[in-house]
């Protein structure tokens, strides 16, 4: 019996493997990862781990002994090369072949690279995705050094906050007119831009990168910008988004969505009845569209849904997305998915400095961003999960108690 094979040992893959055992499956389970480490948390990498506030062993999703205790064969440092759907085998780059009865693809995503023509391959240019990435860049975070962050998404903003906290001189550039352009309203983006500038980040919106240039030693030393004087830099962090690791699926003839993710149905099934997908690499149907959700919540819950489908107990996975971001002393909590809104309601929280922005499409609440406002976040999340919407005008009244809405 070949059993269940899971390619990708991140949050989704680890969740799926554990769920197979929790649901009573007693056949072979093999969890394969291309990194040398056991499955670990990624969100703390650009925050507490980089700050030195979280030890490496605390990153692990489960103690390594868990896998042996639950008869899960954990294979690390093994990169898949191809899938033979007819033979139901996976071939790895070292030549090994592994048979499967059912296969799950939880291959995740990777950072978009800065093109080599712009200097993206120079020593001293980093991305944040893996433990190895952060370990490689950690020695660069020394007080007084000059860091350029390219990209004003959450990864770039979190890394900028960490760097300033450690005493570095930080410039962050975003080519789009504002930071967080794809994921947040102008009100939330403006609030965080003001926060970063107040804490010492030289944040420049609407400024693109022309190229990075090396110094005499070959390391990156200067950034030429689309406008303004060139910047002398000691190192560069690139955070310009991620792309799904879907090449293995595409080469095997599985359909990809326009966004690049592996197409699955609501039960995490691909067009091949023996192959499933979950996590950052999967494109799922949601509210009349196809989306990829890059979040811990989705990786865990979709991994569990994929496990149910692999055991012929399919359930329709209908997530209510939630996310978070830690920057300086601010915790941003997000519920829902901000798309196609036509009104933003701003509401102060009950504690000093707390604030929330509520996204409406017509009279329908579709998302909330809460800055240091856990009550606003939890209330909004409950309403979204229940399919309820408060009256926007009543919500905009700071004197109205959330409980009465």
NUBA-606783 format. One record per residue (C-alpha): residue number from 1; residue in three letters; x, y, z. Coordinates in pm, whole numbers. Layout:
@n: NUM, res: ALA, px: X, py: Y, pz: Z
...
% end
This chain:
@n: 1, res: UNK, px: 0, py: 0, pz: 0
@n: 2, res: UNK, px: 154, py: 331, pz: -112
@n: 3, res: UNK, px: -71, py: 544, pz: 110
@n: 4, res: UNK, px: -90, py: 921, pz: 134
@n: 5, res: UNK, px: 197, py: 1141, pz: 18
@n: 6, res: UNK, px: 207, py: 1513, pz: 100
@n: 7, res: UNK, px: 449, py: 1735, pz: -94
@n: 8, res: UNK, px: 523, py: 2046, pz: 108
@n: 9, res: UNK, px: 605, py: 2045, pz: 480
@n: 10, res: UNK, px: 477, py: 2386, pz: 579
@n: 11, res: UNK, px: 171, py: 2479, pz: 782
@n: 12, res: UNK, px: -78, py: 2328, pz: 535
@n: 13, res: UNK, px: 114, py: 2003, pz: 489
@n: 14, res: UNK, px: 168, py: 1953, pz: 860
@n: 15, res: UNK, px: -198, py: 2028, pz: 929
@n: 16, res: UNK, px: -308, py: 1782, pz: 663
@n: 17, res: UNK, px: -85, py: 1501, pz: 792
@n: 18, res: UNK, px: -206, py: 1546, pz: 1150
@n: 19, res: UNK, px: -568, py: 1559, pz: 1033
@n: 20, res: UNK, px: -535, py: 1228, pz: 848
@n: 21, res: UNK, px: -432, py: 1060, pz: 1170
@n: 22, res: UNK, px: -692, py: 1246, pz: 1379
@n: 23, res: UNK, px: -963, py: 1125, pz: 1141
@n: 24, res: UNK, px: -856, py: 764, pz: 1192
@n: 25, res: UNK, px: -653, py: 689, pz: 880
@n: 26, res: UNK, px: -405, py: 413, pz: 968
@n: 27, res: UNK, px: -225, py: 365, pz: 637
@n: 28, res: UNK, px: 114, py: 509, pz: 538
@n: 29, res: UNK, px: 151, py: 889, pz: 556
@n: 30, res: UNK, px: 463, py: 1053, pz: 413
@n: 31, res: UNK, px: 524, py: 1427, pz: 456
@n: 32, res: UNK, px: 799, py: 1560, pz: 229
@n: 33, res: UNK, px: 964, py: 1901, pz: 258
@n: 34, res: UNK, px: 1242, py: 2055, pz: 51
@n: 35, res: UNK, px: 1385, py: 2246, pz: 350
@n: 36, res: UNK, px: 1610, py: 2067, pz: 600
@n: 37, res: UNK, px: 1399, py: 2177, pz: 900
@n: 38, res: UNK, px: 1088, py: 2012, pz: 1041
@n: 39, res: UNK, px: 763, py: 2208, pz: 977
@n: 40, res: UNK, px: 781, py: 2551, pz: 1140
@n: 41, res: UNK, px: 589, py: 2877, pz: 1175
@n: 42, res: UNK, px: 665, py: 3145, pz: 916
@n: 43, res: UNK, px: 493, py: 3460, pz: 1053
@n: 44, res: UNK, px: 742, py: 3509, pz: 1341
@n: 45, res: UNK, px: 1039, py: 3496, pz: 1103
@n: 46, res: UNK, px: 1016, py: 3864, pz: 1008
@n: 47, res: UNK, px: 920, py: 3971, pz: 1360
@n: 48, res: UNK, px: 1009, py: 3794, pz: 1686
@n: 49, res: UNK, px: 1265, py: 3554, pz: 1539
@n: 50, res: UNK, px: 1448, py: 3833, pz: 1356
@n: 51, res: UNK, px: 1440, py: 4043, pz: 1673
@n: 52, res: UNK, px: 1593, py: 3754, pz: 1867
@n: 53, res: UNK, px: 1284, py: 3723, pz: 2089
@n: 54, res: UNK, px: 1194, py: 3371, pz: 1974
@n: 55, res: UNK, px: 1432, py: 3076, pz: 1979
@n: 56, res: UNK, px: 1460, py: 2849, pz: 1675
@n: 57, res: UNK, px: 1305, py: 2548, pz: 1850
@n: 58, res: UNK, px: 997, py: 2754, pz: 1941
@n: 59, res: UNK, px: 928, py: 2804, pz: 1570
@n: 60, res: UNK, px: 844, py: 2436, pz: 1525
@n: 61, res: UNK, px: 475, py: 2367, pz: 1467
@n: 62, res: UNK, px: 507, py: 2044, pz: 1664
@n: 63, res: UNK, px: 794, py: 1870, pz: 1843
@n: 64, res: UNK, px: 985, py: 1651, pz: 1600
@n: 65, res: UNK, px: 888, py: 1348, pz: 1809
@n: 66, res: UNK, px: 523, py: 1407, pz: 1714
@n: 67, res: UNK, px: 575, py: 1268, pz: 1364
@n: 68, res: UNK, px: 729, py: 943, pz: 1480
@n: 69, res: UNK, px: 468, py: 905, pz: 1756
@n: 70, res: UNK, px: 191, py: 935, pz: 1496
@n: 71, res: UNK, px: 364, py: 717, pz: 1238
@n: 72, res: UNK, px: 412, py: 1004, pz: 994
@n: 73, res: UNK, px: 723, py: 958, pz: 782
@n: 74, res: UNK, px: 876, py: 1306, pz: 776
@n: 75, res: UNK, px: 1125, py: 1346, pz: 490
@n: 76, res: UNK, px: 1312, py: 1677, pz: 486
@n: 77, res: UNK, px: 1560, py: 1824, pz: 239
@n: 78, res: UNK, px: 1400, py: 1635, pz: -49
@n: 79, res: UNK, px: 1289, py: 1831, pz: -357
@n: 80, res: UNK, px: 1034, py: 1685, pz: -598
@n: 81, res: UNK, px: 1124, py: 1692, pz: -969
@n: 82, res: UNK, px: 813, py: 1552, pz: -1137
@n: 83, res: UNK, px: 481, py: 1375, pz: -1091
@n: 84, res: UNK, px: 382, py: 1076, pz: -1306
@n: 85, res: UNK, px: 3, py: 1075, pz: -1277
@n: 86, res: UNK, px: -41, py: 754, pz: -1475
@n: 87, res: UNK, px: 205, py: 558, pz: -1260
@n: 88, res: UNK, px: 103, py: 751, pz: -946
@n: 89, res: UNK, px: 462, py: 825, pz: -849
@n: 90, res: UNK, px: 669, py: 1128, pz: -753
@n: 91, res: UNK, px: 1031, py: 1148, pz: -870
@n: 92, res: UNK, px: 1276, py: 1353, pz: -665
@n: 93, res: UNK, px: 1584, py: 1542, pz: -777
@n: 94, res: UNK, px: 1813, py: 1284, pz: -619
@n: 95, res: UNK, px: 1654, py: 1014, pz: -838
@n: 96, res: UNK, px: 1439, py: 853, pz: -569
@n: 97, res: UNK, px: 1082, py: 759, pz: -666
@n: 98, res: UNK, px: 789, py: 745, pz: -424
@n: 99, res: UNK, px: 453, py: 584, pz: -503
@n: 100, res: UNK, px: 123, py: 723, pz: -378
@n: 101, res: UNK, px: -240, py: 619, pz: -361
@n: 102, res: UNK, px: -339, py: 981, pz: -308
@n: 103, res: UNK, px: -119, py: 1288, pz: -334
@n: 104, res: UNK, px: -158, py: 1630, pz: -169
@n: 105, res: UNK, px: 25, py: 1935, pz: -299
@n: 106, res: UNK, px: 94, py: 2184, pz: -19
@n: 107, res: UNK, px: 395, py: 2340, pz: -189
@n: 108, res: UNK, px: 329, py: 2695, pz: -68
@n: 109, res: UNK, px: 462, py: 3008, pz: -234
@n: 110, res: UNK, px: 792, py: 3188, pz: -275
@n: 111, res: UNK, px: 893, py: 3555, pz: -287
@n: 112, res: UNK, px: 893, py: 3729, pz: -620
@n: 113, res: UNK, px: 1255, py: 3798, pz: -707
@n: 114, res: UNK, px: 1395, py: 4131, pz: -812
@n: 115, res: UNK, px: 1520, py: 4080, pz: -1171
@n: 116, res: UNK, px: 1893, py: 4026, pz: -1215
@n: 117, res: UNK, px: 1896, py: 4319, pz: -1456
@n: 118, res: UNK, px: 1802, py: 4542, pz: -1162
@n: 119, res: UNK, px: 2070, py: 4393, pz: -938
@n: 120, res: UNK, px: 1852, py: 4134, pz: -769
@n: 121, res: UNK, px: 2130, py: 3874, pz: -766
@n: 122, res: UNK, px: 2388, py: 4094, pz: -592
@n: 123, res: UNK, px: 2526, py: 3979, pz: -255
@n: 124, res: UNK, px: 2351, py: 4171, pz: 20
@n: 125, res: UNK, px: 2006, py: 4150, pz: -143
@n: 126, res: UNK, px: 1761, py: 3938, pz: 58
@n: 127, res: UNK, px: 1403, py: 3813, pz: 65
@n: 128, res: UNK, px: 1198, py: 3686, pz: 360
@n: 129, res: UNK, px: 1025, py: 3352, pz: 330
@n: 130, res: UNK, px: 1225, py: 3072, pz: 487
@n: 131, res: UNK, px: 1426, py: 3011, pz: 801
@n: 132, res: UNK, px: 1738, py: 3005, pz: 585
@n: 133, res: UNK, px: 1651, py: 3348, pz: 442
@n: 134, res: UNK, px: 1624, py: 3505, pz: 787
@n: 135, res: UNK, px: 1931, py: 3328, pz: 924
@n: 136, res: UNK, px: 2129, py: 3461, pz: 625
@n: 137, res: UNK, px: 2018, py: 3821, pz: 675
@n: 138, res: UNK, px: 2016, py: 3836, pz: 1056
@n: 139, res: UNK, px: 2386, py: 3934, pz: 1085
@n: 140, res: UNK, px: 2311, py: 4240, pz: 870
@n: 141, res: UNK, px: 2078, py: 4389, pz: 1131
@n: 142, res: UNK, px: 2337, py: 4594, pz: 1316
@n: 143, res: UNK, px: 2270, py: 4935, pz: 1469
@n: 144, res: UNK, px: 2359, py: 5222, pz: 1239
@n: 145, res: UNK, px: 2358, py: 5024, pz: 914
@n: 146, res: UNK, px: 2157, py: 5142, pz: 614
@n: 147, res: UNK, px: 1874, py: 4921, pz: 491
@n: 148, res: UNK, px: 1664, py: 4970, pz: 180
@n: 149, res: UNK, px: 1329, py: 4790, pz: 180
@n: 150, res: UNK, px: 1177, py: 4748, pz: -167
@n: 151, res: UNK, px: 801, py: 4700, pz: -142
@n: 152, res: UNK, px: 537, py: 4838, pz: 91
@n: 153, res: UNK, px: 340, py: 4522, pz: 168
@n: 154, res: UNK, px: 311, py: 4364, pz: 511
@n: 155, res: UNK, px: 645, py: 4179, pz: 489
@n: 156, res: UNK, px: 833, py: 4495, pz: 398
@n: 157, res: UNK, px: 661, py: 4701, pz: 666
@n: 158, res: UNK, px: 721, py: 4439, pz: 935
@n: 159, res: UNK, px: 1089, py: 4412, pz: 844
@n: 160, res: UNK, px: 1124, py: 4792, pz: 842
@n: 161, res: UNK, px: 969, py: 4809, pz: 1189
@n: 162, res: UNK, px: 1210, py: 4546, pz: 1322
@n: 163, res: UNK, px: 1510, py: 4721, pz: 1164
@n: 164, res: UNK, px: 1422, py: 5063, pz: 1309
@n: 165, res: UNK, px: 1366, py: 4901, pz: 1648
@n: 166, res: UNK, px: 1721, py: 4765, pz: 1628
@n: 167, res: UNK, px: 1865, py: 5107, pz: 1546
@n: 168, res: UNK, px: 1911, py: 5076, pz: 1170
@n: 169, res: UNK, px: 1856, py: 5360, pz: 923
@n: 170, res: UNK, px: 1571, py: 5245, pz: 701
@n: 171, res: UNK, px: 1439, py: 5368, pz: 369
@n: 172, res: UNK, px: 1129, py: 5195, pz: 231
@n: 173, res: UNK, px: 1021, py: 5256, pz: -129
@n: 174, res: UNK, px: 691, py: 5156, pz: -288
@n: 175, res: UNK, px: 649, py: 5200, pz: -664
@n: 176, res: UNK, px: 269, py: 5221, pz: -639
@n: 177, res: UNK, px: 104, py: 5544, pz: -528
@n: 178, res: UNK, px: 69, py: 5409, pz: -173
@n: 179, res: UNK, px: 170, py: 5120, pz: 49
@n: 180, res: UNK, px: -64, py: 4821, pz: 97
@n: 181, res: UNK, px: -226, py: 4903, pz: -235
@n: 182, res: UNK, px: -351, py: 4549, pz: -306
@n: 183, res: UNK, px: -468, py: 4454, pz: 41
@n: 184, res: UNK, px: -598, py: 4755, pz: 235
@n: 185, res: UNK, px: -795, py: 5075, pz: 199
@n: 186, res: UNK, px: -626, py: 5413, pz: 171
@n: 187, res: UNK, px: -727, py: 5491, pz: 529
@n: 188, res: UNK, px: -542, py: 5189, pz: 674
@n: 189, res: UNK, px: -245, py: 5248, pz: 444
@n: 190, res: UNK, px: -225, py: 5614, pz: 544
@n: 191, res: UNK, px: -243, py: 5526, pz: 913
@n: 192, res: UNK, px: 53, py: 5286, pz: 882
@n: 193, res: UNK, px: 251, py: 5522, pz: 661
@n: 194, res: UNK, px: 219, py: 5789, pz: 930
@n: 195, res: UNK, px: 319, py: 5538, pz: 1199
@n: 196, res: UNK, px: 635, py: 5436, pz: 1016
@n: 197, res: UNK, px: 738, py: 5792, pz: 941
@n: 198, res: UNK, px: 681, py: 5890, pz: 1303
@n: 199, res: UNK, px: 908, py: 5603, pz: 1414
@n: 200, res: UNK, px: 1190, py: 5704, pz: 1180
@n: 201, res: UNK, px: 1134, py: 5513, pz: 856
@n: 202, res: UNK, px: 1209, py: 5717, pz: 544
@n: 203, res: UNK, px: 900, py: 5593, pz: 362
@n: 204, res: UNK, px: 865, py: 5698, pz: -2
@n: 205, res: UNK, px: 549, py: 5614, pz: -195
@n: 206, res: UNK, px: 527, py: 5632, pz: -573
@n: 207, res: UNK, px: 902, py: 5581, pz: -601
@n: 208, res: UNK, px: 1033, py: 5291, pz: -808
@n: 209, res: UNK, px: 1374, py: 5126, pz: -820
@n: 210, res: UNK, px: 1581, py: 5179, pz: -1134
@n: 211, res: UNK, px: 1867, py: 4948, pz: -1033
@n: 212, res: UNK, px: 2096, py: 4834, pz: -754
@n: 213, res: UNK, px: 2468, py: 4883, pz: -802
@n: 214, res: UNK, px: 2762, py: 4696, pz: -647
@n: 215, res: UNK, px: 3057, py: 4841, pz: -461
@n: 216, res: UNK, px: 3422, py: 4747, pz: -518
@n: 217, res: UNK, px: 3372, py: 4418, pz: -330
@n: 218, res: UNK, px: 3078, py: 4314, pz: -548
@n: 219, res: UNK, px: 2818, py: 4362, pz: -274
@n: 220, res: UNK, px: 2522, py: 4590, pz: -319
@n: 221, res: UNK, px: 2625, py: 4943, pz: -225
@n: 222, res: UNK, px: 2392, py: 5187, pz: -396
@n: 223, res: UNK, px: 2032, py: 5213, pz: -510
@n: 224, res: UNK, px: 1938, py: 5428, pz: -808
@n: 225, res: UNK, px: 1576, py: 5534, pz: -775
@n: 226, res: UNK, px: 1329, py: 5646, pz: -1038
@n: 227, res: UNK, px: 1336, py: 5988, pz: -873
@n: 228, res: UNK, px: 1561, py: 6153, pz: -620
@n: 229, res: UNK, px: 1929, py: 6114, pz: -545
@n: 230, res: UNK, px: 2088, py: 5765, pz: -535
@n: 231, res: UNK, px: 2099, py: 5598, pz: -193
@n: 232, res: UNK, px: 2404, py: 5446, pz: -31
@n: 233, res: UNK, px: 2295, py: 5115, pz: 125
@n: 234, res: UNK, px: 2452, py: 4837, pz: 326
@n: 235, res: UNK, px: 2191, py: 4576, pz: 234
@n: 236, res: UNK, px: 1851, py: 4545, pz: 67
@n: 237, res: UNK, px: 1537, py: 4354, pz: 156
@n: 238, res: UNK, px: 1293, py: 4281, pz: -127
@n: 239, res: UNK, px: 926, py: 4233, pz: -44
@n: 240, res: UNK, px: 735, py: 4262, pz: -372
@n: 241, res: UNK, px: 487, py: 3980, pz: -324
@n: 242, res: UNK, px: 489, py: 3605, pz: -367
@n: 243, res: UNK, px: 398, py: 3354, pz: -636
@n: 244, res: UNK, px: 251, py: 3009, pz: -591
@n: 245, res: UNK, px: 483, py: 2710, pz: -620
@n: 246, res: UNK, px: 270, py: 2548, pz: -889
@n: 247, res: UNK, px: 525, py: 2450, pz: -1152
@n: 248, res: UNK, px: 525, py: 2084, pz: -1046
@n: 249, res: UNK, px: 147, py: 2068, pz: -1084
@n: 250, res: UNK, px: 154, py: 2251, pz: -1417
@n: 251, res: UNK, px: 419, py: 2015, pz: -1556
@n: 252, res: UNK, px: 197, py: 1724, pz: -1453
@n: 253, res: UNK, px: -90, py: 1868, pz: -1658
@n: 254, res: UNK, px: -299, py: 2004, pz: -1374
@n: 255, res: UNK, px: -491, py: 2327, pz: -1434
@n: 256, res: UNK, px: -366, py: 2656, pz: -1293
@n: 257, res: UNK, px: -581, py: 2959, pz: -1221
@n: 258, res: UNK, px: -495, py: 3296, pz: -1382
@n: 259, res: UNK, px: -343, py: 3395, pz: -1047
@n: 260, res: UNK, px: -100, py: 3104, pz: -1082
@n: 261, res: UNK, px: -240, py: 2881, pz: -808
@n: 262, res: UNK, px: -336, py: 2517, pz: -855
@n: 263, res: UNK, px: -707, py: 2501, pz: -936
@n: 264, res: UNK, px: -911, py: 2305, pz: -681
@n: 265, res: UNK, px: -1282, py: 2274, pz: -617
@n: 266, res: UNK, px: -1450, py: 2359, pz: -287
@n: 267, res: UNK, px: -1336, py: 2022, pz: -147
@n: 268, res: UNK, px: -966, py: 2080, pz: -236
@n: 269, res: UNK, px: -977, py: 1835, pz: -530
@n: 270, res: UNK, px: -786, py: 1895, pz: -853
@n: 271, res: UNK, px: -909, py: 1755, pz: -1184
@n: 272, res: UNK, px: -714, py: 1437, pz: -1104
@n: 273, res: UNK, px: -921, py: 1236, pz: -852
@n: 274, res: UNK, px: -602, py: 1120, pz: -679
@n: 275, res: UNK, px: -445, py: 1465, pz: -634
@n: 276, res: UNK, px: -546, py: 1741, pz: -392
@n: 277, res: UNK, px: -403, py: 2083, pz: -304
@n: 278, res: UNK, px: -420, py: 2319, pz: -6
@n: 279, res: UNK, px: -253, py: 2628, pz: 136
@n: 280, res: UNK, px: -76, py: 2914, pz: -40
@n: 281, res: UNK, px: -38, py: 2717, pz: -364
@n: 282, res: UNK, px: -410, py: 2645, pz: -408
@n: 283, res: UNK, px: -667, py: 2855, pz: -594
@n: 284, res: UNK, px: -1011, py: 2792, pz: -449
@n: 285, res: UNK, px: -1362, py: 2903, pz: -547
@n: 286, res: UNK, px: -1496, py: 3163, pz: -303
@n: 287, res: UNK, px: -1802, py: 3385, pz: -331
@n: 288, res: UNK, px: -1815, py: 3369, pz: -711
@n: 289, res: UNK, px: -1443, py: 3421, pz: -772
@n: 290, res: UNK, px: -1114, py: 3233, pz: -752
@n: 291, res: UNK, px: -873, py: 3336, pz: -478
@n: 292, res: UNK, px: -551, py: 3228, pz: -313
@n: 293, res: UNK, px: -535, py: 3288, pz: 61
@n: 294, res: UNK, px: -189, py: 3339, pz: 207
@n: 295, res: UNK, px: -256, py: 3297, pz: 577
@n: 296, res: UNK, px: -199, py: 3063, pz: 869
@n: 297, res: UNK, px: -574, py: 3023, pz: 917
@n: 298, res: UNK, px: -624, py: 2909, pz: 557
@n: 299, res: UNK, px: -327, py: 2672, pz: 564
@n: 300, res: UNK, px: -460, py: 2497, pz: 874
@n: 301, res: UNK, px: -826, py: 2483, pz: 779
@n: 302, res: UNK, px: -780, py: 2403, pz: 411
@n: 303, res: UNK, px: -526, py: 2135, pz: 504
@n: 304, res: UNK, px: -787, py: 1975, pz: 727
@n: 305, res: UNK, px: -1047, py: 2000, pz: 449
@n: 306, res: UNK, px: -809, py: 1834, pz: 205
@n: 307, res: UNK, px: -752, py: 1550, pz: 453
@n: 308, res: UNK, px: -1128, py: 1491, pz: 469
@n: 309, res: UNK, px: -1149, py: 1474, pz: 90
@n: 310, res: UNK, px: -855, py: 1233, pz: 69
@n: 311, res: UNK, px: -1050, py: 1006, pz: 305
@n: 312, res: UNK, px: -1359, py: 1027, pz: 80
@n: 313, res: UNK, px: -1540, py: 1248, pz: 332
@n: 314, res: UNK, px: -1546, py: 1574, pz: 130
@n: 315, res: UNK, px: -1673, py: 1897, pz: 280
@n: 316, res: UNK, px: -1715, py: 2231, pz: 105
@n: 317, res: UNK, px: -1446, py: 2460, pz: 239
@n: 318, res: UNK, px: -1595, py: 2809, pz: 281
@n: 319, res: UNK, px: -1346, py: 3014, pz: 484
@n: 320, res: UNK, px: -1396, py: 3345, pz: 658
@n: 321, res: UNK, px: -1043, py: 3483, pz: 610
@n: 322, res: UNK, px: -854, py: 3646, pz: 893
@n: 323, res: UNK, px: -499, py: 3779, pz: 911
@n: 324, res: UNK, px: -271, py: 3980, pz: 1137
@n: 325, res: UNK, px: 41, py: 4193, pz: 1123
@n: 326, res: UNK, px: 267, py: 4319, pz: 1405
@n: 327, res: UNK, px: 447, py: 4648, pz: 1344
@n: 328, res: UNK, px: 623, py: 4831, pz: 1629
@n: 329, res: UNK, px: 376, py: 4818, pz: 1919
@n: 330, res: UNK, px: 72, py: 4791, pz: 1691
@n: 331, res: UNK, px: -121, py: 4473, pz: 1622
@n: 332, res: UNK, px: -328, py: 4492, pz: 1308
@n: 333, res: UNK, px: -605, py: 4230, pz: 1298
@n: 334, res: UNK, px: -804, py: 4178, pz: 980
@n: 335, res: UNK, px: -1126, py: 3984, pz: 930
@n: 336, res: UNK, px: -1282, py: 3927, pz: 590
@n: 337, res: UNK, px: -1140, py: 3998, pz: 247
@n: 338, res: UNK, px: -1118, py: 4358, pz: 130
@n: 339, res: UNK, px: -1228, py: 4361, pz: -233
@n: 340, res: UNK, px: -1468, py: 4578, pz: -431
@n: 341, res: UNK, px: -1572, py: 4793, pz: -136
@n: 342, res: UNK, px: -1743, py: 5127, pz: -193
@n: 343, res: UNK, px: -1745, py: 5273, pz: 158
@n: 344, res: UNK, px: -1510, py: 5284, pz: 455
@n: 345, res: UNK, px: -1639, py: 5358, pz: 804
@n: 346, res: UNK, px: -1376, py: 5468, pz: 1057
@n: 347, res: UNK, px: -1442, py: 5404, pz: 1424
@n: 348, res: UNK, px: -1225, py: 5477, pz: 1730
@n: 349, res: UNK, px: -1170, py: 5193, pz: 1974
@n: 350, res: UNK, px: -1230, py: 5191, pz: 2346
@n: 351, res: UNK, px: -860, py: 5212, pz: 2437
@n: 352, res: UNK, px: -624, py: 5500, pz: 2363
@n: 353, res: UNK, px: -498, py: 5500, pz: 2005
@n: 354, res: UNK, px: -720, py: 5210, pz: 1896
@n: 355, res: UNK, px: -892, py: 5245, pz: 1561
@n: 356, res: UNK, px: -1081, py: 5031, pz: 1311
@n: 357, res: UNK, px: -1175, py: 5067, pz: 946
@n: 358, res: UNK, px: -1488, py: 4884, pz: 826
@n: 359, res: UNK, px: -1532, py: 4791, pz: 459
@n: 360, res: UNK, px: -1881, py: 4798, pz: 306
@n: 361, res: UNK, px: -2014, py: 4701, pz: -35
@n: 362, res: UNK, px: -2346, py: 4877, pz: -37
@n: 363, res: UNK, px: -2502, py: 4786, pz: 297
@n: 364, res: UNK, px: -2299, py: 4464, pz: 329
@n: 365, res: UNK, px: -2004, py: 4445, pz: 566
@n: 366, res: UNK, px: -1719, py: 4261, pz: 392
@n: 367, res: UNK, px: -1408, py: 4323, pz: 609
@n: 368, res: UNK, px: -1260, py: 4510, pz: 902
@n: 369, res: UNK, px: -906, py: 4632, pz: 981
@n: 370, res: UNK, px: -853, py: 4682, pz: 1355
@n: 371, res: UNK, px: -542, py: 4856, pz: 1491
@n: 372, res: UNK, px: -486, py: 4772, pz: 1860
@n: 373, res: UNK, px: -862, py: 4722, pz: 1877
@n: 374, res: UNK, px: -931, py: 4356, pz: 1963
@n: 375, res: UNK, px: -1292, py: 4429, pz: 2055
@n: 376, res: UNK, px: -1364, py: 4581, pz: 1715
@n: 377, res: UNK, px: -1189, py: 4292, pz: 1542
@n: 378, res: UNK, px: -1373, py: 4020, pz: 1735
@n: 379, res: UNK, px: -1710, py: 4190, pz: 1687
@n: 380, res: UNK, px: -1651, py: 4233, pz: 1315
@n: 381, res: UNK, px: -1529, py: 3875, pz: 1278
@n: 382, res: UNK, px: -1841, py: 3741, pz: 1452
@n: 383, res: UNK, px: -2069, py: 3951, pz: 1231
@n: 384, res: UNK, px: -1890, py: 3835, pz: 916
@n: 385, res: UNK, px: -1907, py: 3470, pz: 1020
@n: 386, res: UNK, px: -2280, py: 3506, pz: 1090
@n: 387, res: UNK, px: -2344, py: 3693, pz: 764
@n: 388, res: UNK, px: -2469, py: 4001, pz: 954
@n: 389, res: UNK, px: -2406, py: 4366, pz: 871
@n: 390, res: UNK, px: -2450, py: 4665, pz: 1103
@n: 391, res: UNK, px: -2597, py: 4988, pz: 975
@n: 392, res: UNK, px: -2296, py: 5183, pz: 839
@n: 393, res: UNK, px: -2426, py: 5517, pz: 965
@n: 394, res: UNK, px: -2486, py: 5381, pz: 1314
@n: 395, res: UNK, px: -2141, py: 5220, pz: 1313
@n: 396, res: UNK, px: -1986, py: 5554, pz: 1221
@n: 397, res: UNK, px: -2126, py: 5709, pz: 1541
@n: 398, res: UNK, px: -1845, py: 5677, pz: 1799
@n: 399, res: UNK, px: -2100, py: 5710, pz: 2077
@n: 400, res: UNK, px: -2290, py: 5397, pz: 1966
@n: 401, res: UNK, px: -2198, py: 5083, pz: 2160
@n: 402, res: UNK, px: -2101, py: 4792, pz: 1934
@n: 403, res: UNK, px: -2324, py: 4566, pz: 2142
@n: 404, res: UNK, px: -2631, py: 4770, pz: 2045
@n: 405, res: UNK, px: -2559, py: 4740, pz: 1673
% end
